[in-house]
Amino acid sequence: MSKLEALIFDVDGTLADTERDGHRVAFNQAFEEYDLDWYWDEELYGKLLAVTGGKERMAYYLEKFNTAYPQNETTPELIRELHAAKTRHYTELLATGAIPLRPGVKRLITEARDKNMRLAVATTTTPANVTALLEHALAPGSTEWFEVIAAGDIVPAKKPAADIYTWALEKMNLPADACLAFEDSRNGILSSQGARLKTIITVNGYTEQDNFDGAAIVLDNMGEPDQGFKTLAGDNHGFSYVNLDMLEQIHSSA
């Protein structure tokens, strides 16, 4: 077993609850900007999260939920334009500080950085979205804390394919058993497990009923010293909040 050298984080739903109050809102703002009558409420958006990637999610919406919309050869270009508009609205929303990091995230990343643990991101969201979240919710300049940011269309096959994690591992020149992944969804853990990464899950409102078979541990959040996490599955090794000592225990356990 290699020693633990790096932590690799998913973004949406893992670092922050960005889906319901961030991406969903920004999609609706883009639809309104383009004078479309499309509207994604919270329930519908939960169903659309079965598909990863914003452009792919819109295509899925038209295929399964808005079949009356007349598609033609210009539809792919419309989706690309809507996605660009949505990204703009989303980054503007993040700039207001409206979407904070989830409990324990900033503390853990700061601790890892202070102890020279290598950090990376592996996500289907766009690089601009990652930068906006880190810079506004974590700290100015914090994008530079991450050795690799594997994001968006950098690989053709998005989660649940393992490609984004495989790409990140290759860029870091690390084996999977020297890393831990952090995810929040079924598609996410399928991706990380496909790259042979031991995975810590922190669920959110959209994913709490997902199947996380094979996860190292499933938690409601990473917890803080004064307000611990709830363990939903797995061994917390006697810890009440996620820190590097706990992660070393998880990494070294069978």
PyRosetta script that sets phi, psi and omega in degrees:
from pyrosetta import init, pose_from_sequence

init()
pose = pose_from_sequence("MSKLEALIFDVDGTLADTERDGHRVAFNQAFEEYDLDWYWDEELYGKLLAVTGGKERMAYYLEKFNTAYPQNETTPELIRELHAAKTRHYTELLATGAIPLRPGVKRLITEARDKNMRLAVATTTTPANVTALLEHALAPGSTEWFEVIAAGDIVPAKKPAADIYTWALEKMNLPADACLAFEDSRNGILSSQGARLKTIITVNGYTEQDNFDGAAIVLDNMGEPDQGFKTLAGDNHGFSYVNLDMLEQIHSSA")
pose.set_psi(1, 126.1)
pose.set_omega(1, 175.8)
pose.set_phi(2, -69.3)
pose.set_psi(2, 157.8)
pose.set_omega(2, 173.5)
pose.set_phi(3, -74.7)
pose.set_psi(3, 156.6)
pose.set_omega(3, 179.3)
pose.set_phi(4, -72.5)
pose.set_psi(4, 120.2)
pose.set_omega(4, -177.3)
pose.set_phi(5, -118.3)
pose.set_psi(5, -22.3)
pose.set_omega(5, -172.8)
pose.set_phi(6, -149.5)
pose.set_psi(6, 149.4)
pose.set_omega(6, 172.8)
pose.set_phi(7, -115.2)
pose.set_psi(7, 132.5)
pose.set_omega(7, -177.9)
pose.set_phi(8, -120.8)
pose.set_psi(8, 120.7)
pose.set_omega(8, -172.4)
pose.set_phi(9, -109.2)
pose.set_psi(9, 131.6)
pose.set_omega(9, 158.6)
pose.set_phi(10, -68.0)
pose.set_psi(10, 166.3)
pose.set_omega(10, -176.6)
pose.set_phi(11, -110.8)
pose.set_psi(11, -69.9)
pose.set_omega(11, -172.1)
pose.set_phi(12, -67.9)
pose.set_psi(12, 121.3)
pose.set_omega(12, -179.1)
pose.set_phi(13, 88.1)
pose.set_psi(13, -21.9)
pose.set_omega(13, -179.3)
pose.set_phi(14, -98.0)
pose.set_psi(14, -56.8)
pose.set_omega(14, 177.1)
pose.set_phi(15, -77.0)
pose.set_psi(15, -36.0)
pose.set_omega(15, -178.7)
pose.set_phi(16, -150.9)
pose.set_psi(16, 155.8)
pose.set_omega(16, 176.3)
pose.set_phi(17, -80.4)
pose.set_psi(17, 71.0)
pose.set_omega(17, -173.2)
pose.set_phi(18, -85.1)
pose.set_psi(18, -19.0)
pose.set_omega(18, -170.2)
pose.set_phi(19, -69.4)
pose.set_psi(19, -60.6)
pose.set_omega(19, -173.7)
pose.set_phi(20, -65.2)
pose.set_psi(20, -48.6)
pose.set_omega(20, -171.5)
pose.set_phi(21, -101.5)
pose.set_psi(21, 3.4)
pose.set_omega(21, 179.4)
pose.set_phi(22, -121.6)
pose.set_psi(22, -77.7)
pose.set_omega(22, -177.2)
pose.set_phi(23, -60.8)
pose.set_psi(23, -44.6)
pose.set_omega(23, -178.8)
pose.set_phi(24, -59.6)
pose.set_psi(24, -45.6)
pose.set_omega(24, 179.6)
pose.set_phi(25, -62.4)
pose.set_psi(25, -43.0)
pose.set_omega(25, -178.5)
pose.set_phi(26, -67.0)
pose.set_psi(26, -37.6)
pose.set_omega(26, 174.5)
pose.set_phi(27, -58.7)
pose.set_psi(27, -48.2)
pose.set_omega(27, -179.0)
pose.set_phi(28, -62.8)
pose.set_psi(28, -35.8)
pose.set_omega(28, 176.7)
pose.set_phi(29, -65.6)
pose.set_psi(29, -38.6)
pose.set_omega(29, 177.5)
pose.set_phi(30, -66.4)
pose.set_psi(30, -41.7)
pose.set_omega(30, 179.0)
pose.set_phi(31, -61.7)
pose.set_psi(31, -42.1)
pose.set_omega(31, 179.2)
pose.set_phi(32, -65.5)
pose.set_psi(32, -40.4)
pose.set_omega(32, 179.1)
pose.set_phi(33, -59.0)
pose.set_psi(33, -35.4)
pose.set_omega(33, -178.6)
pose.set_phi(34, -94.4)
pose.set_psi(34, 14.0)
pose.set_omega(34, 176.9)
pose.set_phi(35, 56.9)
pose.set_psi(35, 36.8)
pose.set_omega(35, 175.3)
pose.set_phi(36, -96.6)
pose.set_psi(36, 148.4)
pose.set_omega(36, 179.4)
pose.set_phi(37, -91.8)
pose.set_psi(37, 16.9)
pose.set_omega(37, 177.6)
pose.set_phi(38, -72.5)
pose.set_psi(38, 139.9)
pose.set_omega(38, 175.5)
pose.set_phi(39, -148.8)
pose.set_psi(39, 127.4)
pose.set_omega(39, -179.6)
pose.set_phi(40, -106.1)
pose.set_psi(40, 104.2)
pose.set_omega(40, 175.5)
pose.set_phi(41, -79.9)
pose.set_psi(41, 177.7)
pose.set_omega(41, -173.5)
pose.set_phi(42, -63.5)
pose.set_psi(42, -38.8)
pose.set_omega(42, -178.8)
pose.set_phi(43, -67.5)
pose.set_psi(43, -46.6)
pose.set_omega(43, 179.2)
pose.set_phi(44, -62.5)
pose.set_psi(44, -42.0)
pose.set_omega(44, -177.8)
pose.set_phi(45, -62.1)
pose.set_psi(45, -36.0)
pose.set_omega(45, 176.4)
pose.set_phi(46, -59.0)
pose.set_psi(46, -37.7)
pose.set_omega(46, 177.5)
pose.set_phi(47, -70.6)
pose.set_psi(47, -37.4)
pose.set_omega(47, -179.0)
pose.set_phi(48, -69.1)
pose.set_psi(48, -21.7)
pose.set_omega(48, 179.3)
pose.set_phi(49, -68.4)
pose.set_psi(49, -5.3)
pose.set_omega(49, 172.9)
pose.set_phi(50, -61.5)
pose.set_psi(50, -21.9)
pose.set_omega(50, -179.4)
pose.set_phi(51, -112.2)
pose.set_psi(51, 132.2)
pose.set_omega(51, 178.5)
pose.set_phi(52, -92.8)
pose.set_psi(52, 149.6)
pose.set_omega(52, -179.5)
pose.set_phi(53, 93.3)
pose.set_psi(53, 129.1)
pose.set_omega(53, -175.7)
pose.set_phi(54, -64.1)
pose.set_psi(54, -44.7)
pose.set_omega(54, 179.3)
pose.set_phi(55, -65.4)
pose.set_psi(55, -41.4)
pose.set_omega(55, 178.9)
pose.set_phi(56, -65.4)
pose.set_psi(56, -34.6)
pose.set_omega(56, -180.0)
pose.set_phi(57, -67.3)
pose.set_psi(57, -39.8)
pose.set_omega(57, 177.3)
pose.set_phi(58, -66.7)
pose.set_psi(58, -39.8)
pose.set_omega(58, 177.3)
pose.set_phi(59, -62.8)
pose.set_psi(59, -39.8)
pose.set_omega(59, 178.3)
pose.set_phi(60, -64.6)
pose.set_psi(60, -40.3)
pose.set_omega(60, 177.5)
pose.set_phi(61, -59.5)
pose.set_psi(61, -44.9)
pose.set_omega(61, -180.0)
pose.set_phi(62, -69.2)
pose.set_psi(62, -33.8)
pose.set_omega(62, -178.2)
pose.set_phi(63, -73.6)
pose.set_psi(63, -36.8)
pose.set_omega(63, -170.7)
pose.set_phi(64, -112.3)
pose.set_psi(64, -25.7)
pose.set_omega(64, -170.1)
pose.set_phi(65, -121.7)
pose.set_psi(65, -21.7)
pose.set_omega(65, 179.0)
pose.set_phi(66, -130.5)
pose.set_psi(66, 59.2)
pose.set_omega(66, -174.1)
pose.set_phi(67, -70.1)
pose.set_psi(67, -15.3)
pose.set_omega(67, 179.7)
pose.set_phi(68, -77.8)
pose.set_psi(68, -16.1)
pose.set_omega(68, -179.3)
pose.set_phi(69, -68.1)
pose.set_psi(69, 127.5)
pose.set_omega(69, -175.8)
pose.set_phi(70, -75.4)
pose.set_psi(70, 106.4)
pose.set_omega(70, 177.9)
pose.set_phi(71, -89.0)
pose.set_psi(71, 149.1)
pose.set_omega(71, 176.1)
pose.set_phi(72, -151.8)
pose.set_psi(72, -164.6)
pose.set_omega(72, -175.4)
pose.set_phi(73, -67.1)
pose.set_psi(73, -15.9)
pose.set_omega(73, -180.0)
pose.set_phi(74, -89.0)
pose.set_psi(74, -7.8)
pose.set_omega(74, -176.2)
pose.set_phi(75, -60.5)
pose.set_psi(75, -44.2)
pose.set_omega(75, 178.3)
pose.set_phi(76, -58.0)
pose.set_psi(76, -38.1)
pose.set_omega(76, 178.6)
pose.set_phi(77, -68.8)
pose.set_psi(77, -39.1)
pose.set_omega(77, 176.2)
pose.set_phi(78, -59.2)
pose.set_psi(78, -43.8)
pose.set_omega(78, -179.4)
pose.set_phi(79, -62.5)
pose.set_psi(79, -41.3)
pose.set_omega(79, 178.1)
pose.set_phi(80, -63.2)
pose.set_psi(80, -41.5)
pose.set_omega(80, 179.4)
pose.set_phi(81, -67.1)
pose.set_psi(81, -41.9)
pose.set_omega(81, 178.3)
pose.set_phi(82, -62.7)
pose.set_psi(82, -38.9)
pose.set_omega(82, -179.3)
pose.set_phi(83, -66.0)
pose.set_psi(83, -39.4)
pose.set_omega(83, 176.9)
pose.set_phi(84, -63.9)
pose.set_psi(84, -42.4)
pose.set_omega(84, 178.6)
pose.set_phi(85, -65.1)
pose.set_psi(85, -42.0)
pose.set_omega(85, 178.9)
pose.set_phi(86, -61.0)
pose.set_psi(86, -42.3)
pose.set_omega(86, 178.6)
pose.set_phi(87, -61.5)
pose.set_psi(87, -40.5)
pose.set_omega(87, 178.0)
pose.set_phi(88, -62.4)
pose.set_psi(88, -47.8)
pose.set_omega(88, 179.0)
pose.set_phi(89, -62.6)
pose.set_psi(89, -38.7)
pose.set_omega(89, -178.2)
pose.set_phi(90, -66.1)
pose.set_psi(90, -45.6)
pose.set_omega(90, -179.4)
pose.set_phi(91, -66.8)
pose.set_psi(91, -33.5)
pose.set_omega(91, 175.4)
pose.set_phi(92, -65.9)
pose.set_psi(92, -38.1)
pose.set_omega(92, 177.9)
pose.set_phi(93, -64.9)
pose.set_psi(93, -43.6)
pose.set_omega(93, 178.7)
pose.set_phi(94, -62.0)
pose.set_psi(94, -35.6)
pose.set_omega(94, -177.6)
pose.set_phi(95, -63.6)
pose.set_psi(95, -20.8)
pose.set_omega(95, 178.4)
pose.set_phi(96, -80.6)
pose.set_psi(96, -8.3)
pose.set_omega(96, -176.9)
pose.set_phi(97, 77.3)
pose.set_psi(97, 18.5)
pose.set_omega(97, -174.8)
pose.set_phi(98, -73.8)
pose.set_psi(98, -17.2)
pose.set_omega(98, -176.0)
pose.set_phi(99, -121.6)
pose.set_psi(99, 98.4)
pose.set_omega(99, -179.7)
pose.set_phi(100, -79.5)
pose.set_psi(100, 164.3)
pose.set_omega(100, 172.7)
pose.set_phi(101, -68.7)
pose.set_psi(101, 155.0)
pose.set_omega(101, 178.4)
pose.set_phi(102, -71.9)
pose.set_psi(102, 161.1)
pose.set_omega(102, -179.3)
pose.set_phi(103, -53.5)
pose.set_psi(103, 133.4)
pose.set_omega(103, 174.6)
pose.set_phi(104, 86.3)
pose.set_psi(104, -14.2)
pose.set_omega(104, -173.5)
pose.set_phi(105, -67.1)
pose.set_psi(105, -52.6)
pose.set_omega(105, -178.0)
pose.set_phi(106, -62.7)
pose.set_psi(106, -41.9)
pose.set_omega(106, 179.7)
pose.set_phi(107, -60.4)
pose.set_psi(107, -46.4)
pose.set_omega(107, -178.2)
pose.set_phi(108, -65.7)
pose.set_psi(108, -45.8)
pose.set_omega(108, -178.9)
pose.set_phi(109, -63.6)
pose.set_psi(109, -39.5)
pose.set_omega(109, 178.4)
pose.set_phi(110, -64.6)
pose.set_psi(110, -43.4)
pose.set_omega(110, 177.9)
pose.set_phi(111, -61.9)
pose.set_psi(111, -44.8)
pose.set_omega(111, -179.8)
pose.set_phi(112, -61.6)
pose.set_psi(112, -43.1)
pose.set_omega(112, 179.2)
pose.set_phi(113, -64.5)
pose.set_psi(113, -42.2)
pose.set_omega(113, -179.8)
pose.set_phi(114, -62.6)
pose.set_psi(114, -28.1)
pose.set_omega(114, -178.3)
pose.set_phi(115, -102.7)
pose.set_psi(115, 18.0)
pose.set_omega(115, 173.9)
pose.set_phi(116, 62.3)
pose.set_psi(116, 27.2)
pose.set_omega(116, 171.6)
pose.set_phi(117, -74.0)
pose.set_psi(117, 135.6)
pose.set_omega(117, 179.4)
pose.set_phi(118, -74.8)
pose.set_psi(118, 143.1)
pose.set_omega(118, -174.6)
pose.set_phi(119, -125.5)
pose.set_psi(119, 144.9)
pose.set_omega(119, 177.1)
pose.set_phi(120, -150.3)
pose.set_psi(120, 164.1)
pose.set_omega(120, 176.3)
pose.set_phi(121, -122.3)
pose.set_psi(121, 140.0)
pose.set_omega(121, 174.0)
pose.set_phi(122, -137.6)
pose.set_psi(122, 107.8)
pose.set_omega(122, -170.8)
pose.set_phi(123, -148.6)
pose.set_psi(123, 158.8)
pose.set_omega(123, 175.4)
pose.set_phi(124, -90.1)
pose.set_psi(124, -12.9)
pose.set_omega(124, -179.8)
pose.set_phi(125, -72.3)
pose.set_psi(125, 164.4)
pose.set_omega(125, -174.3)
pose.set_phi(126, -74.0)
pose.set_psi(126, 154.8)
pose.set_omega(126, 177.2)
pose.set_phi(127, -55.8)
pose.set_psi(127, -37.3)
pose.set_omega(127, 179.5)
pose.set_phi(128, -61.8)
pose.set_psi(128, -38.2)
pose.set_omega(128, 178.6)
pose.set_phi(129, -66.6)
pose.set_psi(129, -40.8)
pose.set_omega(129, 178.8)
pose.set_phi(130, -61.8)
pose.set_psi(130, -48.9)
pose.set_omega(130, -179.0)
pose.set_phi(131, -59.5)
pose.set_psi(131, -44.9)
pose.set_omega(131, -178.7)
pose.set_phi(132, -61.3)
pose.set_psi(132, -43.4)
pose.set_omega(132, 179.9)
pose.set_phi(133, -65.1)
pose.set_psi(133, -49.0)
pose.set_omega(133, -177.6)
pose.set_phi(134, -62.4)
pose.set_psi(134, -46.0)
pose.set_omega(134, -175.3)
pose.set_phi(135, -67.8)
pose.set_psi(135, -33.7)
pose.set_omega(135, -175.7)
pose.set_phi(136, -96.8)
pose.set_psi(136, -28.1)
pose.set_omega(136, -176.7)
pose.set_phi(137, -104.2)
pose.set_psi(137, -28.9)
pose.set_omega(137, 180.0)
pose.set_phi(138, -94.2)
pose.set_psi(138, -69.5)
pose.set_omega(138, 177.3)
pose.set_phi(139, -172.8)
pose.set_psi(139, 147.1)
pose.set_omega(139, 174.3)
pose.set_phi(140, -57.3)
pose.set_psi(140, 132.6)
pose.set_omega(140, -179.3)
pose.set_phi(141, 83.8)
pose.set_psi(141, -1.1)
pose.set_omega(141, -174.7)
pose.set_phi(142, -70.7)
pose.set_psi(142, -15.3)
pose.set_omega(142, 174.6)
pose.set_phi(143, -56.6)
pose.set_psi(143, -33.8)
pose.set_omega(143, -178.7)
pose.set_phi(144, -72.0)
pose.set_psi(144, -12.1)
pose.set_omega(144, 177.9)
pose.set_phi(145, -71.4)
pose.set_psi(145, -19.1)
pose.set_omega(145, -173.6)
pose.set_phi(146, -100.5)
pose.set_psi(146, 119.6)
pose.set_omega(146, -177.4)
pose.set_phi(147, -61.8)
pose.set_psi(147, -39.3)
pose.set_omega(147, -179.7)
pose.set_phi(148, -133.9)
pose.set_psi(148, 133.0)
pose.set_omega(148, 169.9)
pose.set_phi(149, -119.1)
pose.set_psi(149, 99.1)
pose.set_omega(149, 178.4)
pose.set_phi(150, -92.1)
pose.set_psi(150, 109.9)
pose.set_omega(150, -170.1)
pose.set_phi(151, -146.9)
pose.set_psi(151, 155.3)
pose.set_omega(151, 170.6)
pose.set_phi(152, 63.9)
pose.set_psi(152, -133.0)
pose.set_omega(152, -173.0)
pose.set_phi(153, -91.7)
pose.set_psi(153, 23.2)
pose.set_omega(153, -177.4)
pose.set_phi(154, -66.3)
pose.set_psi(154, -24.5)
pose.set_omega(154, 169.7)
pose.set_phi(155, -125.3)
pose.set_psi(155, 148.2)
pose.set_omega(155, -175.4)
pose.set_phi(156, -71.5)
pose.set_psi(156, -34.5)
pose.set_omega(156, -176.8)
pose.set_phi(157, -99.3)
pose.set_psi(157, 116.8)
pose.set_omega(157, -177.6)
pose.set_phi(158, -88.2)
pose.set_psi(158, 170.9)
pose.set_omega(158, 176.8)
pose.set_phi(159, -51.5)
pose.set_psi(159, 137.8)
pose.set_omega(159, 18.0)
pose.set_phi(160, -83.5)
pose.set_psi(160, 2.2)
pose.set_omega(160, 173.5)
pose.set_phi(161, -60.8)
pose.set_psi(161, 151.1)
pose.set_omega(161, -176.9)
pose.set_phi(162, -84.1)
pose.set_psi(162, -2.1)
pose.set_omega(162, -168.1)
pose.set_phi(163, -55.9)
pose.set_psi(163, -40.7)
pose.set_omega(163, -175.0)
pose.set_phi(164, -66.9)
pose.set_psi(164, -37.6)
pose.set_omega(164, 177.0)
pose.set_phi(165, -72.2)
pose.set_psi(165, -40.5)
pose.set_omega(165, 178.1)
pose.set_phi(166, -60.1)
pose.set_psi(166, -41.7)
pose.set_omega(166, 178.9)
pose.set_phi(167, -62.8)
pose.set_psi(167, -44.6)
pose.set_omega(167, -179.9)
pose.set_phi(168, -62.3)
pose.set_psi(168, -43.7)
pose.set_omega(168, 178.8)
pose.set_phi(169, -62.0)
pose.set_psi(169, -41.2)
pose.set_omega(169, 179.0)
pose.set_phi(170, -63.5)
pose.set_psi(170, -42.5)
pose.set_omega(170, 179.9)
pose.set_phi(171, -65.8)
pose.set_psi(171, -33.4)
pose.set_omega(171, 179.1)
pose.set_phi(172, -84.6)
pose.set_psi(172, -11.7)
pose.set_omega(172, -177.6)
pose.set_phi(173, 56.9)
pose.set_psi(173, 47.1)
pose.set_omega(173, -179.3)
pose.set_phi(174, -126.5)
pose.set_psi(174, 146.4)
pose.set_omega(174, 171.2)
pose.set_phi(175, -77.3)
pose.set_psi(175, 157.7)
pose.set_omega(175, -178.8)
pose.set_phi(176, -60.1)
pose.set_psi(176, -33.9)
pose.set_omega(176, -175.7)
pose.set_phi(177, -78.0)
pose.set_psi(177, 4.7)
pose.set_omega(177, 172.4)
pose.set_phi(178, -100.9)
pose.set_psi(178, 6.4)
pose.set_omega(178, -173.0)
pose.set_phi(179, -133.0)
pose.set_psi(179, 160.9)
pose.set_omega(179, 167.4)
pose.set_phi(180, -124.8)
pose.set_psi(180, 142.4)
pose.set_omega(180, 176.9)
pose.set_phi(181, -107.7)
pose.set_psi(181, 151.9)
pose.set_omega(181, 178.3)
pose.set_phi(182, -123.3)
pose.set_psi(182, 122.3)
pose.set_omega(182, -176.3)
pose.set_phi(183, -137.6)
pose.set_psi(183, 173.3)
pose.set_omega(183, -179.1)
pose.set_phi(184, -136.2)
pose.set_psi(184, -4.7)
pose.set_omega(184, -171.0)
pose.set_phi(185, -137.3)
pose.set_psi(185, 166.6)
pose.set_omega(185, 176.7)
pose.set_phi(186, -63.0)
pose.set_psi(186, -46.1)
pose.set_omega(186, 177.8)
pose.set_phi(187, -60.4)
pose.set_psi(187, -36.7)
pose.set_omega(187, -179.6)
pose.set_phi(188, -65.3)
pose.set_psi(188, -46.4)
pose.set_omega(188, -177.8)
pose.set_phi(189, -72.3)
pose.set_psi(189, -30.4)
pose.set_omega(189, 173.9)
pose.set_phi(190, -62.1)
pose.set_psi(190, -38.3)
pose.set_omega(190, 178.6)
pose.set_phi(191, -67.3)
pose.set_psi(191, -50.2)
pose.set_omega(191, -177.6)
pose.set_phi(192, -66.8)
pose.set_psi(192, -41.1)
pose.set_omega(192, 178.2)
pose.set_phi(193, -66.6)
pose.set_psi(193, -31.9)
pose.set_omega(193, 176.4)
pose.set_phi(194, -62.7)
pose.set_psi(194, -26.2)
pose.set_omega(194, 176.4)
pose.set_phi(195, -94.8)
pose.set_psi(195, 9.6)
pose.set_omega(195, 176.9)
pose.set_phi(196, 67.3)
pose.set_psi(196, 30.3)
pose.set_omega(196, -179.9)
pose.set_phi(197, -94.5)
pose.set_psi(197, 130.8)
pose.set_omega(197, 170.2)
pose.set_phi(198, -66.6)
pose.set_psi(198, 134.9)
pose.set_omega(198, -166.7)
pose.set_phi(199, -128.1)
pose.set_psi(199, 132.6)
pose.set_omega(199, 172.8)
pose.set_phi(200, -99.3)
pose.set_psi(200, 131.0)
pose.set_omega(200, -178.6)
pose.set_phi(201, -110.1)
pose.set_psi(201, 132.5)
pose.set_omega(201, 166.8)
pose.set_phi(202, -121.3)
pose.set_psi(202, 111.0)
pose.set_omega(202, -174.0)
pose.set_phi(203, -75.2)
pose.set_psi(203, 163.4)
pose.set_omega(203, 170.6)
pose.set_phi(204, -134.8)
pose.set_psi(204, -177.0)
pose.set_omega(204, -175.4)
pose.set_phi(205, -58.9)
pose.set_psi(205, -30.0)
pose.set_omega(205, 179.7)
pose.set_phi(206, -83.4)
pose.set_psi(206, -20.2)
pose.set_omega(206, -171.0)
pose.set_phi(207, -119.1)
pose.set_psi(207, 2.7)
pose.set_omega(207, -172.6)
pose.set_phi(208, -63.6)
pose.set_psi(208, -18.8)
pose.set_omega(208, 178.7)
pose.set_phi(209, -100.6)
pose.set_psi(209, 5.2)
pose.set_omega(209, -179.4)
pose.set_phi(210, -67.7)
pose.set_psi(210, 160.5)
pose.set_omega(210, 175.7)
pose.set_phi(211, -87.7)
pose.set_psi(211, 117.8)
pose.set_omega(211, -179.1)
pose.set_phi(212, -117.0)
pose.set_psi(212, 34.9)
pose.set_omega(212, 177.5)
pose.set_phi(213, -54.1)
pose.set_psi(213, 132.6)
pose.set_omega(213, 177.9)
pose.set_phi(214, 93.1)
pose.set_psi(214, -6.2)
pose.set_omega(214, 177.7)
pose.set_phi(215, -67.6)
pose.set_psi(215, 147.1)
pose.set_omega(215, 176.6)
pose.set_phi(216, -65.5)
pose.set_psi(216, -38.5)
pose.set_omega(216, 177.0)
pose.set_phi(217, -161.7)
pose.set_psi(217, 148.4)
pose.set_omega(217, 176.8)
pose.set_phi(218, -121.8)
pose.set_psi(218, 123.2)
pose.set_omega(218, -176.1)
pose.set_phi(219, -126.0)
pose.set_psi(219, 161.8)
pose.set_omega(219, 174.8)
pose.set_phi(220, -79.6)
pose.set_psi(220, -28.2)
pose.set_omega(220, 172.5)
pose.set_phi(221, -167.2)
pose.set_psi(221, -178.5)
pose.set_omega(221, -177.1)
pose.set_phi(222, -80.8)
pose.set_psi(222, -15.6)
pose.set_omega(222, 176.1)
pose.set_phi(223, 77.0)
pose.set_psi(223, 163.7)
pose.set_omega(223, 175.5)
pose.set_phi(224, -131.4)
pose.set_psi(224, 160.5)
pose.set_omega(224, -179.4)
pose.set_phi(225, -54.5)
pose.set_psi(225, -34.1)
pose.set_omega(225, -178.4)
pose.set_phi(226, -96.3)
pose.set_psi(226, -0.8)
pose.set_omega(226, 177.6)
pose.set_phi(227, -155.4)
pose.set_psi(227, 92.7)
pose.set_omega(227, -172.7)
pose.set_phi(228, -71.3)
pose.set_psi(228, 168.2)
pose.set_omega(228, 177.1)
pose.set_phi(229, -78.4)
pose.set_psi(229, 168.8)
pose.set_omega(229, 170.0)
pose.set_phi(230, -108.2)
pose.set_psi(230, 126.5)
pose.set_omega(230, 179.9)
pose.set_phi(231, -85.7)
pose.set_psi(231, 119.4)
pose.set_omega(231, -178.6)
pose.set_phi(232, -95.5)
pose.set_psi(232, -27.4)
pose.set_omega(232, 176.6)
pose.set_phi(233, -165.1)
pose.set_psi(233, 147.3)
pose.set_omega(233, 177.2)
pose.set_phi(234, 96.3)
pose.set_psi(234, 179.5)
pose.set_omega(234, -174.8)
pose.set_phi(235, -102.4)
pose.set_psi(235, 118.7)
pose.set_omega(235, 178.9)
pose.set_phi(236, -88.9)
pose.set_psi(236, 1.8)
pose.set_omega(236, 175.6)
pose.set_phi(237, 55.2)
pose.set_psi(237, 28.9)
pose.set_omega(237, 176.2)
pose.set_phi(238, 84.8)
pose.set_psi(238, 5.1)
pose.set_omega(238, -179.7)
pose.set_phi(239, -93.1)
pose.set_psi(239, 154.7)
pose.set_omega(239, 177.8)
pose.set_phi(240, -113.7)
pose.set_psi(240, -9.4)
pose.set_omega(240, 173.5)
pose.set_phi(241, -147.2)
pose.set_psi(241, 151.3)
pose.set_omega(241, -174.7)
pose.set_phi(242, -76.0)
pose.set_psi(242, 123.2)
pose.set_omega(242, 172.2)
pose.set_phi(243, -141.1)
pose.set_psi(243, 179.7)
pose.set_omega(243, -175.4)
pose.set_phi(244, -66.2)
pose.set_psi(244, -33.7)
pose.set_omega(244, 177.5)
pose.set_phi(245, -61.6)
pose.set_psi(245, -42.9)
pose.set_omega(245, 177.2)
pose.set_phi(246, -64.0)
pose.set_psi(246, -42.9)
pose.set_omega(246, -178.7)
pose.set_phi(247, -65.5)
pose.set_psi(247, -35.6)
pose.set_omega(247, 175.7)
pose.set_phi(248, -62.2)
pose.set_psi(248, -39.4)
pose.set_omega(248, 178.1)
pose.set_phi(249, -64.7)
pose.set_psi(249, -45.5)
pose.set_omega(249, 179.5)
pose.set_phi(250, -63.2)
pose.set_psi(250, -42.7)
pose.set_omega(250, -177.8)
pose.set_phi(251, -63.1)
pose.set_psi(251, -38.4)
pose.set_omega(251, -175.4)
pose.set_phi(252, -86.1)
pose.set_psi(252, -10.9)
pose.set_omega(252, -178.3)
pose.set_phi(253, -79.7)
pose.set_psi(253, 157.3)
pose.set_omega(253, -177.4)
pose.set_phi(254, -68.1)
pose.dump_pdb("model.pdb")
